[in-house]
Amino acid sequence: MSADPVPDVALELDCRALPCPMPVIELARHLADVEVGALLAVVAHDPAAAVDVPAWCRMKGQDYVRADTADDGAPRHVVRRVS
């Protein structure tokens, strides 16, 4: 049994080279690309993304699942589409 009960990410957005506020803008643009209940990840080196993504989720009624790292060690923020 896996220690991580969170399902796989359906879509991962590569925002590594994008400055603030572009990672959140990309998240907003691509939210509808995944089904309700699916996970979307934003990979961004922008340090503001660690604050901006959870704040955006609260404002838009989406579920901020966790912060972790992409395969290359870049910061990754996982969001569940609620609506």
FIGU-610534 format. One record per residue: residue in three letters; x, y, z of N, C-alpha, C in turn. Coordinates in steps of 0.05 Angstrom, whole numbers, plus 5000, padded with zeros to 4 digits. Atoms other than C-alpha are relative to their C-alpha. Layout:
% FIGU-610534
ALAXYZXYZXYZ ...
END
This chain:
% FIGU-610534
MET501749765000500050005000501850255000 SER498449755002502750694981499550185024 ALA500349804978504051215034498750254990 ASP501149765012501451744986497349944988 PRO502750075010493851694978499150194978 VAL500949815020493552284929500449884972 PRO499850115027492052064857502050154983 ASP498249885019496452224798499050274990 VAL500649745011496752924770499149964971 ALA501050035027492652974706501450184980 LEU498749815017496253584679502150155016 GLU497949854986502853904699500950234982 LEU499349765015504254614677502950075006 ASP497249924997511554794665500250304999 CYS499849714997512055504691502750085012 ARG497449954988519355454712501250274993 ALA498749765009521656044671498250255002 LEU501949785000515556484683500250175026 PRO500049834977515757084730497250045011 CYS502549934988510257284778498750224983 PRO502050184990504357304766499349774980 MET500650195022504756844705499349715009 PRO500850274992504556164742497049995008 VAL502850004992497756344772498250064976 ILE501549955024495256624706499849754983 GLU500150265015497155964672498249805014 LEU501850174986493555584727497250064994 ALA502849925006487255984715499349934971 ARG500650065029487755894639499649704995 HIS500050295006488655134644498249845019 LEU501750154981483954954701497949834986 ALA502150145015478454764652501049774983 ASP498950215016483254294616500049735015 VAL500250254985482353774672497149975010 GLU502750054991475953454696499750085030 VAL500649954972472653644762500949765016 GLY498950214983476153244816502849924993 ALA497350075009482653174777502050205011 LEU497849844990489353454798501550144977 LEU498449835018493254004763502450105016 ALA497649914985500454184782501250234985 VAL498549775011504154834772502949975010 VAL497250024993511654764770501250274994 ALA499149725003514855444782502350065019 HIS497749914983521555714807499350275013 ASP500849754988518056374823499249965029 PRO500650044972518156414899497250095008 ALA502749904993511556804900497849794994 ALA502050215005507956184872499249855025 ALA500650154975508355864941497850145016 VAL502149854987503756414966497750054981 ASP502149935019499956584903498249774993 VAL501750225008497455894884498049935022 PRO502050064979494255734953498050235002 ALA501849774998491356444955498050004977 TRP501850025023488456364885497949785004 CYS501950224994485355694906497850095019 ARG502049904980481956024966498150194986 MET501749805013479356594923498149884980 LYS501650125021476756134868498649755008 GLY501550234990474055574912501149744990 GLN498750255008479055054888501649895024 ASP498750144978482854554932503050004996 TYR497150025000490254674945500849755014 VAL499550274989492653964956502749995015 ARG497450014987500054034971502150144984 ALA497649915014506854314954502049765001 ASP498050205000512053814932502150084979 THR498049935020517553774879499649834975 ALA500050145025517753594806502449814999 ASP497950195003522353044781502850135000 ASP497449865001527953554771500650165026 GLY499649864975527153834842498750285001 ALA501349745001523354464820497550005018 PRO502549994983517754694868497549954983 ARG502550075014510954424848497750035019 HIS502449954984504054624873497749854987 VAL502150175010498354134866497350105008 VAL502749894996491154364859498049804990 ARG502250175009484753954855497850184990 ARG502249855011479354234809497549925014 VAL502450054985473054294851497550074983 SER502249925017468554644800500950104974 
END
